[in-house]
Amino acid sequence: MRVLVGCEWSGTVRDAFRRRGHEAWSCDLLGPDDLPDEFRAQTWPNYHYEGDVLDFLSEGWDLFIAFPPCTHLAVSGARYFAQKKHEQRIALNFVRKLMDAPVPRIAVENPVGVISTKIRKPDQIIQPWMFGHGETKTTCFWLKGLPKLKPTDVVKGREQRIWKMGPSPQRAMLRGKTYRGIAEAMAEQWGRVSP
């Protein structure tokens, strides 16, 4: 299966699909020079397009998983919505383009936010603790041609590690990185969906 993972700098989801034999590529505006040293070596070996994901959508993908930036979309920034209406409008238009991509199977991921009210409600809401991580991070999926993810490893613990994360230069990157258990579930379950 040809898989494009959009707006992914870490390669976590891309690599989960590649380990299962899929032709998976990631794409992000960030390049290796934009990453701190501790991330660079592990995330940029190969199989990555540096650029606007919209430029790569018509290349015959079977599955497209998108992680659009949530800066102007997530409810966690709601107190700033009035000051960034223009940025939010641009972000929502970007999400619409991702959802309308010419790909038969699509998953768009984002936290709880304005996509639910301005575009449509999510098809599924998951938590990391459903996939082997004892943490909470409410994650929404908008799906096309894909089943809902089934929990793979429900664990105890409901720590809000992401929410509590202190300030740092890498904070936004770390908050947006996909949990490995969720990436593995995507590859295992969505990688088996027939064309």
PyMOL commands that place a pseudoatom at each C-alpha (Angstrom):
pseudoatom trace, name=CA, resn=MET, resi=1, chain=A, elem=C, hetatm=0, pos=[0.000, 0.000, 0.000]
pseudoatom trace, name=CA, resn=ARG, resi=2, chain=A, elem=C, hetatm=0, pos=[1.258, 3.523, -0.791]
pseudoatom trace, name=CA, resn=VAL, resi=3, chain=A, elem=C, hetatm=0, pos=[0.887, 5.672, 2.322]
pseudoatom trace, name=CA, resn=LEU, resi=4, chain=A, elem=C, hetatm=0, pos=[1.465, 9.393, 2.750]
pseudoatom trace, name=CA, resn=VAL, resi=5, chain=A, elem=C, hetatm=0, pos=[1.705, 10.783, 6.270]
pseudoatom trace, name=CA, resn=GLY, resi=6, chain=A, elem=C, hetatm=0, pos=[1.240, 14.538, 6.077]
pseudoatom trace, name=CA, resn=CYS, resi=7, chain=A, elem=C, hetatm=0, pos=[2.513, 17.131, 8.530]
pseudoatom trace, name=CA, resn=GLU, resi=8, chain=A, elem=C, hetatm=0, pos=[4.654, 14.560, 10.322]
pseudoatom trace, name=CA, resn=TRP, resi=9, chain=A, elem=C, hetatm=0, pos=[8.189, 15.572, 11.260]
pseudoatom trace, name=CA, resn=SER, resi=10, chain=A, elem=C, hetatm=0, pos=[8.924, 12.606, 13.531]
pseudoatom trace, name=CA, resn=GLY, resi=11, chain=A, elem=C, hetatm=0, pos=[8.415, 9.698, 11.131]
pseudoatom trace, name=CA, resn=THR, resi=12, chain=A, elem=C, hetatm=0, pos=[6.649, 7.715, 13.880]
pseudoatom trace, name=CA, resn=VAL, resi=13, chain=A, elem=C, hetatm=0, pos=[3.589, 6.799, 11.794]
pseudoatom trace, name=CA, resn=ARG, resi=14, chain=A, elem=C, hetatm=0, pos=[5.551, 6.514, 8.538]
pseudoatom trace, name=CA, resn=ASP, resi=15, chain=A, elem=C, hetatm=0, pos=[7.991, 4.060, 10.120]
pseudoatom trace, name=CA, resn=ALA, resi=16, chain=A, elem=C, hetatm=0, pos=[5.205, 1.948, 11.659]
pseudoatom trace, name=CA, resn=PHE, resi=17, chain=A, elem=C, hetatm=0, pos=[3.818, 1.400, 8.149]
pseudoatom trace, name=CA, resn=ARG, resi=18, chain=A, elem=C, hetatm=0, pos=[7.261, 0.796, 6.637]
pseudoatom trace, name=CA, resn=ARG, resi=19, chain=A, elem=C, hetatm=0, pos=[8.000, -1.898, 9.229]
pseudoatom trace, name=CA, resn=ARG, resi=20, chain=A, elem=C, hetatm=0, pos=[4.949, -3.721, 7.867]
pseudoatom trace, name=CA, resn=GLY, resi=21, chain=A, elem=C, hetatm=0, pos=[6.167, -3.554, 4.275]
pseudoatom trace, name=CA, resn=HIS, resi=22, chain=A, elem=C, hetatm=0, pos=[4.184, -0.554, 3.026]
pseudoatom trace, name=CA, resn=GLU, resi=23, chain=A, elem=C, hetatm=0, pos=[5.631, 2.148, 0.802]
pseudoatom trace, name=CA, resn=ALA, resi=24, chain=A, elem=C, hetatm=0, pos=[5.168, 4.922, 3.339]
pseudoatom trace, name=CA, resn=TRP, resi=25, chain=A, elem=C, hetatm=0, pos=[6.414, 8.488, 3.120]
pseudoatom trace, name=CA, resn=SER, resi=26, chain=A, elem=C, hetatm=0, pos=[6.147, 11.429, 5.488]
pseudoatom trace, name=CA, resn=CYS, resi=27, chain=A, elem=C, hetatm=0, pos=[5.883, 15.064, 4.462]
pseudoatom trace, name=CA, resn=ASP, resi=28, chain=A, elem=C, hetatm=0, pos=[6.344, 18.263, 6.423]
pseudoatom trace, name=CA, resn=LEU, resi=29, chain=A, elem=C, hetatm=0, pos=[7.452, 21.852, 5.946]
pseudoatom trace, name=CA, resn=LEU, resi=30, chain=A, elem=C, hetatm=0, pos=[10.198, 21.132, 8.476]
pseudoatom trace, name=CA, resn=GLY, resi=31, chain=A, elem=C, hetatm=0, pos=[13.494, 19.868, 7.185]
pseudoatom trace, name=CA, resn=PRO, resi=32, chain=A, elem=C, hetatm=0, pos=[16.414, 18.333, 9.066]
pseudoatom trace, name=CA, resn=ASP, resi=33, chain=A, elem=C, hetatm=0, pos=[17.987, 21.719, 9.746]
pseudoatom trace, name=CA, resn=ASP, resi=34, chain=A, elem=C, hetatm=0, pos=[14.794, 22.818, 11.532]
pseudoatom trace, name=CA, resn=LEU, resi=35, chain=A, elem=C, hetatm=0, pos=[15.015, 20.069, 14.159]
pseudoatom trace, name=CA, resn=PRO, resi=36, chain=A, elem=C, hetatm=0, pos=[17.007, 19.952, 17.386]
pseudoatom trace, name=CA, resn=ASP, resi=37, chain=A, elem=C, hetatm=0, pos=[20.002, 17.583, 17.202]
pseudoatom trace, name=CA, resn=GLU, resi=38, chain=A, elem=C, hetatm=0, pos=[18.371, 14.923, 19.401]
pseudoatom trace, name=CA, resn=PHE, resi=39, chain=A, elem=C, hetatm=0, pos=[15.572, 14.459, 16.833]
pseudoatom trace, name=CA, resn=ARG, resi=40, chain=A, elem=C, hetatm=0, pos=[17.515, 14.899, 13.607]
pseudoatom trace, name=CA, resn=ALA, resi=41, chain=A, elem=C, hetatm=0, pos=[19.396, 11.596, 13.435]
pseudoatom trace, name=CA, resn=GLN, resi=42, chain=A, elem=C, hetatm=0, pos=[16.425, 9.381, 14.197]
pseudoatom trace, name=CA, resn=THR, resi=43, chain=A, elem=C, hetatm=0, pos=[13.765, 11.069, 12.096]
pseudoatom trace, name=CA, resn=TRP, resi=44, chain=A, elem=C, hetatm=0, pos=[15.333, 12.057, 8.792]
pseudoatom trace, name=CA, resn=PRO, resi=45, chain=A, elem=C, hetatm=0, pos=[17.090, 9.035, 7.368]
pseudoatom trace, name=CA, resn=ASN, resi=46, chain=A, elem=C, hetatm=0, pos=[14.953, 8.615, 4.228]
pseudoatom trace, name=CA, resn=TYR, resi=47, chain=A, elem=C, hetatm=0, pos=[11.409, 8.505, 2.949]
pseudoatom trace, name=CA, resn=HIS, resi=48, chain=A, elem=C, hetatm=0, pos=[10.532, 12.110, 3.703]
pseudoatom trace, name=CA, resn=TYR, resi=49, chain=A, elem=C, hetatm=0, pos=[9.353, 14.948, 1.489]
pseudoatom trace, name=CA, resn=GLU, resi=50, chain=A, elem=C, hetatm=0, pos=[10.224, 18.422, 2.727]
pseudoatom trace, name=CA, resn=GLY, resi=51, chain=A, elem=C, hetatm=0, pos=[7.522, 20.782, 1.517]
pseudoatom trace, name=CA, resn=ASP, resi=52, chain=A, elem=C, hetatm=0, pos=[3.814, 21.513, 1.424]
pseudoatom trace, name=CA, resn=VAL, resi=53, chain=A, elem=C, hetatm=0, pos=[1.837, 18.277, 1.675]
pseudoatom trace, name=CA, resn=LEU, resi=54, chain=A, elem=C, hetatm=0, pos=[-0.774, 19.697, -0.728]
pseudoatom trace, name=CA, resn=ASP, resi=55, chain=A, elem=C, hetatm=0, pos=[1.847, 19.462, -3.494]
pseudoatom trace, name=CA, resn=PHE, resi=56, chain=A, elem=C, hetatm=0, pos=[2.127, 15.676, -3.049]
pseudoatom trace, name=CA, resn=LEU, resi=57, chain=A, elem=C, hetatm=0, pos=[-1.516, 14.609, -2.713]
pseudoatom trace, name=CA, resn=SER, resi=58, chain=A, elem=C, hetatm=0, pos=[-2.155, 13.624, -6.340]
pseudoatom trace, name=CA, resn=GLU, resi=59, chain=A, elem=C, hetatm=0, pos=[0.640, 11.037, -6.598]
pseudoatom trace, name=CA, resn=GLY, resi=60, chain=A, elem=C, hetatm=0, pos=[-1.514, 7.910, -6.412]
pseudoatom trace, name=CA, resn=TRP, resi=61, chain=A, elem=C, hetatm=0, pos=[-1.638, 7.259, -2.667]
pseudoatom trace, name=CA, resn=ASP, resi=62, chain=A, elem=C, hetatm=0, pos=[-3.821, 4.478, -1.247]
pseudoatom trace, name=CA, resn=LEU, resi=63, chain=A, elem=C, hetatm=0, pos=[-3.927, 5.960, 2.262]
pseudoatom trace, name=CA, resn=PHE, resi=64, chain=A, elem=C, hetatm=0, pos=[-3.353, 9.474, 3.544]
pseudoatom trace, name=CA, resn=ILE, resi=65, chain=A, elem=C, hetatm=0, pos=[-2.962, 10.258, 7.248]
pseudoatom trace, name=CA, resn=ALA, resi=66, chain=A, elem=C, hetatm=0, pos=[-2.714, 13.951, 8.108]
pseudoatom trace, name=CA, resn=PHE, resi=67, chain=A, elem=C, hetatm=0, pos=[-1.677, 15.726, 11.288]
pseudoatom trace, name=CA, resn=PRO, resi=68, chain=A, elem=C, hetatm=0, pos=[-2.414, 19.385, 10.506]
pseudoatom trace, name=CA, resn=PRO, resi=69, chain=A, elem=C, hetatm=0, pos=[-0.942, 21.896, 12.958]
pseudoatom trace, name=CA, resn=CYS, resi=70, chain=A, elem=C, hetatm=0, pos=[-3.395, 22.558, 15.769]
pseudoatom trace, name=CA, resn=THR, resi=71, chain=A, elem=C, hetatm=0, pos=[-2.052, 25.951, 16.868]
pseudoatom trace, name=CA, resn=HIS, resi=72, chain=A, elem=C, hetatm=0, pos=[-5.077, 27.865, 15.587]
pseudoatom trace, name=CA, resn=LEU, resi=73, chain=A, elem=C, hetatm=0, pos=[-7.581, 25.009, 15.868]
pseudoatom trace, name=CA, resn=ALA, resi=74, chain=A, elem=C, hetatm=0, pos=[-7.321, 23.362, 19.288]
pseudoatom trace, name=CA, resn=VAL, resi=75, chain=A, elem=C, hetatm=0, pos=[-9.671, 24.305, 22.090]
pseudoatom trace, name=CA, resn=SER, resi=76, chain=A, elem=C, hetatm=0, pos=[-6.623, 24.636, 24.364]
pseudoatom trace, name=CA, resn=GLY, resi=77, chain=A, elem=C, hetatm=0, pos=[-5.986, 27.977, 22.644]
pseudoatom trace, name=CA, resn=ALA, resi=78, chain=A, elem=C, hetatm=0, pos=[-9.614, 29.138, 22.716]
pseudoatom trace, name=CA, resn=ARG, resi=79, chain=A, elem=C, hetatm=0, pos=[-8.822, 32.244, 24.736]
pseudoatom trace, name=CA, resn=TYR, resi=80, chain=A, elem=C, hetatm=0, pos=[-6.879, 33.543, 21.710]
pseudoatom trace, name=CA, resn=PHE, resi=81, chain=A, elem=C, hetatm=0, pos=[-9.495, 32.716, 19.050]
pseudoatom trace, name=CA, resn=ALA, resi=82, chain=A, elem=C, hetatm=0, pos=[-10.839, 36.279, 18.878]
pseudoatom trace, name=CA, resn=GLN, resi=83, chain=A, elem=C, hetatm=0, pos=[-7.372, 37.626, 18.035]
pseudoatom trace, name=CA, resn=LYS, resi=84, chain=A, elem=C, hetatm=0, pos=[-6.562, 35.051, 15.388]
pseudoatom trace, name=CA, resn=LYS, resi=85, chain=A, elem=C, hetatm=0, pos=[-9.667, 34.709, 13.245]
pseudoatom trace, name=CA, resn=HIS, resi=86, chain=A, elem=C, hetatm=0, pos=[-7.643, 35.136, 10.051]
pseudoatom trace, name=CA, resn=GLU, resi=87, chain=A, elem=C, hetatm=0, pos=[-5.129, 32.428, 11.037]
pseudoatom trace, name=CA, resn=GLN, resi=88, chain=A, elem=C, hetatm=0, pos=[-7.950, 30.120, 12.076]
pseudoatom trace, name=CA, resn=ARG, resi=89, chain=A, elem=C, hetatm=0, pos=[-9.718, 30.601, 8.732]
pseudoatom trace, name=CA, resn=ILE, resi=90, chain=A, elem=C, hetatm=0, pos=[-6.486, 29.672, 6.894]
pseudoatom trace, name=CA, resn=ALA, resi=91, chain=A, elem=C, hetatm=0, pos=[-5.999, 26.615, 9.135]
pseudoatom trace, name=CA, resn=LEU, resi=92, chain=A, elem=C, hetatm=0, pos=[-9.583, 25.432, 8.547]
pseudoatom trace, name=CA, resn=ASN, resi=93, chain=A, elem=C, hetatm=0, pos=[-9.211, 25.844, 4.777]
pseudoatom trace, name=CA, resn=PHE, resi=94, chain=A, elem=C, hetatm=0, pos=[-6.059, 23.737, 4.950]
pseudoatom trace, name=CA, resn=VAL, resi=95, chain=A, elem=C, hetatm=0, pos=[-7.916, 21.011, 6.869]
pseudoatom trace, name=CA, resn=ARG, resi=96, chain=A, elem=C, hetatm=0, pos=[-10.722, 21.048, 4.272]
pseudoatom trace, name=CA, resn=LYS, resi=97, chain=A, elem=C, hetatm=0, pos=[-8.152, 20.515, 1.499]
pseudoatom trace, name=CA, resn=LEU, resi=98, chain=A, elem=C, hetatm=0, pos=[-6.657, 17.582, 3.397]
pseudoatom trace, name=CA, resn=MET, resi=99, chain=A, elem=C, hetatm=0, pos=[-10.098, 16.019, 3.904]
pseudoatom trace, name=CA, resn=ASP, resi=100, chain=A, elem=C, hetatm=0, pos=[-10.915, 16.489, 0.210]
pseudoatom trace, name=CA, resn=ALA, resi=101, chain=A, elem=C, hetatm=0, pos=[-7.642, 14.961, -1.040]
pseudoatom trace, name=CA, resn=PRO, resi=102, chain=A, elem=C, hetatm=0, pos=[-7.938, 12.633, -4.056]
pseudoatom trace, name=CA, resn=VAL, resi=103, chain=A, elem=C, hetatm=0, pos=[-7.124, 9.576, -1.935]
pseudoatom trace, name=CA, resn=PRO, resi=104, chain=A, elem=C, hetatm=0, pos=[-9.601, 6.739, -1.236]
pseudoatom trace, name=CA, resn=ARG, resi=105, chain=A, elem=C, hetatm=0, pos=[-8.724, 6.373, 2.468]
pseudoatom trace, name=CA, resn=ILE, resi=106, chain=A, elem=C, hetatm=0, pos=[-8.044, 9.400, 4.667]
pseudoatom trace, name=CA, resn=ALA, resi=107, chain=A, elem=C, hetatm=0, pos=[-7.558, 10.031, 8.389]
pseudoatom trace, name=CA, resn=VAL, resi=108, chain=A, elem=C, hetatm=0, pos=[-7.170, 13.587, 9.669]
pseudoatom trace, name=CA, resn=GLU, resi=109, chain=A, elem=C, hetatm=0, pos=[-6.020, 13.832, 13.305]
pseudoatom trace, name=CA, resn=ASN, resi=110, chain=A, elem=C, hetatm=0, pos=[-6.329, 16.804, 15.656]
pseudoatom trace, name=CA, resn=PRO, resi=111, chain=A, elem=C, hetatm=0, pos=[-7.169, 17.523, 19.278]
pseudoatom trace, name=CA, resn=VAL, resi=112, chain=A, elem=C, hetatm=0, pos=[-10.613, 18.710, 20.309]
pseudoatom trace, name=CA, resn=GLY, resi=113, chain=A, elem=C, hetatm=0, pos=[-11.159, 22.064, 18.631]
pseudoatom trace, name=CA, resn=VAL, resi=114, chain=A, elem=C, hetatm=0, pos=[-12.979, 24.084, 16.013]
pseudoatom trace, name=CA, resn=ILE, resi=115, chain=A, elem=C, hetatm=0, pos=[-12.847, 21.468, 13.249]
pseudoatom trace, name=CA, resn=SER, resi=116, chain=A, elem=C, hetatm=0, pos=[-15.766, 19.803, 15.063]
pseudoatom trace, name=CA, resn=THR, resi=117, chain=A, elem=C, hetatm=0, pos=[-17.911, 22.933, 14.902]
pseudoatom trace, name=CA, resn=LYS, resi=118, chain=A, elem=C, hetatm=0, pos=[-16.708, 24.590, 11.691]
pseudoatom trace, name=CA, resn=ILE, resi=119, chain=A, elem=C, hetatm=0, pos=[-16.371, 21.514, 9.442]
pseudoatom trace, name=CA, resn=ARG, resi=120, chain=A, elem=C, hetatm=0, pos=[-17.901, 18.414, 11.047]
pseudoatom trace, name=CA, resn=LYS, resi=121, chain=A, elem=C, hetatm=0, pos=[-17.810, 16.272, 14.165]
pseudoatom trace, name=CA, resn=PRO, resi=122, chain=A, elem=C, hetatm=0, pos=[-15.035, 13.662, 14.367]
pseudoatom trace, name=CA, resn=ASP, resi=123, chain=A, elem=C, hetatm=0, pos=[-15.720, 10.059, 13.489]
pseudoatom trace, name=CA, resn=GLN, resi=124, chain=A, elem=C, hetatm=0, pos=[-13.705, 8.832, 16.465]
pseudoatom trace, name=CA, resn=ILE, resi=125, chain=A, elem=C, hetatm=0, pos=[-12.106, 10.110, 19.660]
pseudoatom trace, name=CA, resn=ILE, resi=126, chain=A, elem=C, hetatm=0, pos=[-9.294, 8.117, 21.269]
pseudoatom trace, name=CA, resn=GLN, resi=127, chain=A, elem=C, hetatm=0, pos=[-6.886, 8.354, 24.207]
pseudoatom trace, name=CA, resn=PRO, resi=128, chain=A, elem=C, hetatm=0, pos=[-3.262, 7.132, 24.477]
pseudoatom trace, name=CA, resn=TRP, resi=129, chain=A, elem=C, hetatm=0, pos=[-4.211, 4.838, 27.398]
pseudoatom trace, name=CA, resn=MET, resi=130, chain=A, elem=C, hetatm=0, pos=[-6.230, 2.779, 24.900]
pseudoatom trace, name=CA, resn=PHE, resi=131, chain=A, elem=C, hetatm=0, pos=[-2.981, 1.947, 23.070]
pseudoatom trace, name=CA, resn=GLY, resi=132, chain=A, elem=C, hetatm=0, pos=[-0.483, 1.175, 25.830]
pseudoatom trace, name=CA, resn=HIS, resi=133, chain=A, elem=C, hetatm=0, pos=[0.373, 4.640, 27.173]
pseudoatom trace, name=CA, resn=GLY, resi=134, chain=A, elem=C, hetatm=0, pos=[-0.887, 5.580, 30.656]
pseudoatom trace, name=CA, resn=GLU, resi=135, chain=A, elem=C, hetatm=0, pos=[-1.722, 9.125, 29.654]
pseudoatom trace, name=CA, resn=THR, resi=136, chain=A, elem=C, hetatm=0, pos=[-4.593, 11.281, 28.514]
pseudoatom trace, name=CA, resn=LYS, resi=137, chain=A, elem=C, hetatm=0, pos=[-4.513, 13.307, 25.319]
pseudoatom trace, name=CA, resn=THR, resi=138, chain=A, elem=C, hetatm=0, pos=[-7.928, 13.497, 23.702]
pseudoatom trace, name=CA, resn=THR, resi=139, chain=A, elem=C, hetatm=0, pos=[-7.353, 12.864, 20.018]
pseudoatom trace, name=CA, resn=CYS, resi=140, chain=A, elem=C, hetatm=0, pos=[-9.974, 13.155, 17.273]
pseudoatom trace, name=CA, resn=PHE, resi=141, chain=A, elem=C, hetatm=0, pos=[-10.044, 11.443, 13.881]
pseudoatom trace, name=CA, resn=TRP, resi=142, chain=A, elem=C, hetatm=0, pos=[-12.018, 12.462, 10.820]
pseudoatom trace, name=CA, resn=LEU, resi=143, chain=A, elem=C, hetatm=0, pos=[-12.148, 9.382, 8.600]
pseudoatom trace, name=CA, resn=LYS, resi=144, chain=A, elem=C, hetatm=0, pos=[-12.890, 8.562, 4.995]
pseudoatom trace, name=CA, resn=GLY, resi=145, chain=A, elem=C, hetatm=0, pos=[-12.895, 4.930, 3.820]
pseudoatom trace, name=CA, resn=LEU, resi=146, chain=A, elem=C, hetatm=0, pos=[-11.339, 3.705, 7.080]
pseudoatom trace, name=CA, resn=PRO, resi=147, chain=A, elem=C, hetatm=0, pos=[-12.711, 1.890, 10.124]
pseudoatom trace, name=CA, resn=LYS, resi=148, chain=A, elem=C, hetatm=0, pos=[-12.390, 3.312, 13.611]
pseudoatom trace, name=CA, resn=LEU, resi=149, chain=A, elem=C, hetatm=0, pos=[-9.226, 2.222, 15.403]
pseudoatom trace, name=CA, resn=LYS, resi=150, chain=A, elem=C, hetatm=0, pos=[-9.806, -0.554, 17.916]
pseudoatom trace, name=CA, resn=PRO, resi=151, chain=A, elem=C, hetatm=0, pos=[-7.966, -0.246, 21.243]
pseudoatom trace, name=CA, resn=THR, resi=152, chain=A, elem=C, hetatm=0, pos=[-4.938, -2.536, 21.343]
pseudoatom trace, name=CA, resn=ASP, resi=153, chain=A, elem=C, hetatm=0, pos=[-3.662, -2.289, 24.927]
pseudoatom trace, name=CA, resn=VAL, resi=154, chain=A, elem=C, hetatm=0, pos=[-5.875, -0.576, 27.504]
pseudoatom trace, name=CA, resn=VAL, resi=155, chain=A, elem=C, hetatm=0, pos=[-3.672, 0.359, 30.455]
pseudoatom trace, name=CA, resn=LYS, resi=156, chain=A, elem=C, hetatm=0, pos=[-4.169, 1.991, 33.835]
pseudoatom trace, name=CA, resn=GLY, resi=157, chain=A, elem=C, hetatm=0, pos=[-3.012, 5.495, 34.470]
pseudoatom trace, name=CA, resn=ARG, resi=158, chain=A, elem=C, hetatm=0, pos=[-4.521, 8.736, 33.316]
pseudoatom trace, name=CA, resn=GLU, resi=159, chain=A, elem=C, hetatm=0, pos=[-1.663, 11.192, 33.615]
pseudoatom trace, name=CA, resn=GLN, resi=160, chain=A, elem=C, hetatm=0, pos=[-1.949, 14.486, 31.736]
pseudoatom trace, name=CA, resn=ARG, resi=161, chain=A, elem=C, hetatm=0, pos=[1.743, 14.570, 30.822]
pseudoatom trace, name=CA, resn=ILE, resi=162, chain=A, elem=C, hetatm=0, pos=[1.281, 16.510, 27.589]
pseudoatom trace, name=CA, resn=TRP, resi=163, chain=A, elem=C, hetatm=0, pos=[-0.909, 19.159, 29.218]
pseudoatom trace, name=CA, resn=LYS, resi=164, chain=A, elem=C, hetatm=0, pos=[1.528, 19.534, 32.131]
pseudoatom trace, name=CA, resn=MET, resi=165, chain=A, elem=C, hetatm=0, pos=[4.627, 19.744, 29.945]
pseudoatom trace, name=CA, resn=GLY, resi=166, chain=A, elem=C, hetatm=0, pos=[6.724, 22.744, 30.909]
pseudoatom trace, name=CA, resn=PRO, resi=167, chain=A, elem=C, hetatm=0, pos=[8.005, 25.429, 28.548]
pseudoatom trace, name=CA, resn=SER, resi=168, chain=A, elem=C, hetatm=0, pos=[10.920, 24.503, 26.300]
pseudoatom trace, name=CA, resn=PRO, resi=169, chain=A, elem=C, hetatm=0, pos=[12.063, 25.165, 22.727]
pseudoatom trace, name=CA, resn=GLN, resi=170, chain=A, elem=C, hetatm=0, pos=[10.862, 21.654, 21.769]
pseudoatom trace, name=CA, resn=ARG, resi=171, chain=A, elem=C, hetatm=0, pos=[7.516, 21.797, 23.603]
pseudoatom trace, name=CA, resn=ALA, resi=172, chain=A, elem=C, hetatm=0, pos=[5.299, 22.209, 20.541]
pseudoatom trace, name=CA, resn=MET, resi=173, chain=A, elem=C, hetatm=0, pos=[7.118, 19.444, 18.695]
pseudoatom trace, name=CA, resn=LEU, resi=174, chain=A, elem=C, hetatm=0, pos=[6.934, 17.047, 21.626]
pseudoatom trace, name=CA, resn=ARG, resi=175, chain=A, elem=C, hetatm=0, pos=[3.262, 17.790, 22.243]
pseudoatom trace, name=CA, resn=GLY, resi=176, chain=A, elem=C, hetatm=0, pos=[2.415, 17.003, 18.629]
pseudoatom trace, name=CA, resn=LYS, resi=177, chain=A, elem=C, hetatm=0, pos=[4.386, 13.769, 18.302]
pseudoatom trace, name=CA, resn=THR, resi=178, chain=A, elem=C, hetatm=0, pos=[2.215, 10.686, 17.799]
pseudoatom trace, name=CA, resn=TYR, resi=179, chain=A, elem=C, hetatm=0, pos=[2.395, 8.007, 20.485]
pseudoatom trace, name=CA, resn=ARG, resi=180, chain=A, elem=C, hetatm=0, pos=[4.062, 4.876, 19.163]
pseudoatom trace, name=CA, resn=GLY, resi=181, chain=A, elem=C, hetatm=0, pos=[1.185, 2.620, 20.312]
pseudoatom trace, name=CA, resn=ILE, resi=182, chain=A, elem=C, hetatm=0, pos=[-1.283, 4.669, 18.279]
pseudoatom trace, name=CA, resn=ALA, resi=183, chain=A, elem=C, hetatm=0, pos=[1.034, 4.638, 15.246]
pseudoatom trace, name=CA, resn=GLU, resi=184, chain=A, elem=C, hetatm=0, pos=[1.374, 0.862, 15.493]
pseudoatom trace, name=CA, resn=ALA, resi=185, chain=A, elem=C, hetatm=0, pos=[-2.415, 0.466, 15.694]
pseudoatom trace, name=CA, resn=MET, resi=186, chain=A, elem=C, hetatm=0, pos=[-2.843, 2.638, 12.591]
pseudoatom trace, name=CA, resn=ALA, resi=187, chain=A, elem=C, hetatm=0, pos=[-0.331, 0.574, 10.641]
pseudoatom trace, name=CA, resn=GLU, resi=188, chain=A, elem=C, hetatm=0, pos=[-1.694, -2.755, 11.823]
pseudoatom trace, name=CA, resn=GLN, resi=189, chain=A, elem=C, hetatm=0, pos=[-5.386, -1.963, 11.363]
pseudoatom trace, name=CA, resn=TRP, resi=190, chain=A, elem=C, hetatm=0, pos=[-5.498, 0.574, 8.532]
pseudoatom trace, name=CA, resn=GLY, resi=191, chain=A, elem=C, hetatm=0, pos=[-2.661, -1.149, 6.679]
pseudoatom trace, name=CA, resn=ARG, resi=192, chain=A, elem=C, hetatm=0, pos=[-4.955, -4.141, 6.164]
pseudoatom trace, name=CA, resn=VAL, resi=193, chain=A, elem=C, hetatm=0, pos=[-7.859, -2.204, 4.654]
pseudoatom trace, name=CA, resn=SER, resi=194, chain=A, elem=C, hetatm=0, pos=[-8.333, -3.421, 1.078]
pseudoatom trace, name=CA, resn=PRO, resi=195, chain=A, elem=C, hetatm=0, pos=[-8.334, -0.968, -1.818]
for i in range(1, 195): cmd.bond("trace and resi %d" % i, "trace and resi %d" % (i + 1))
show_as sticks, trace
zoom trace
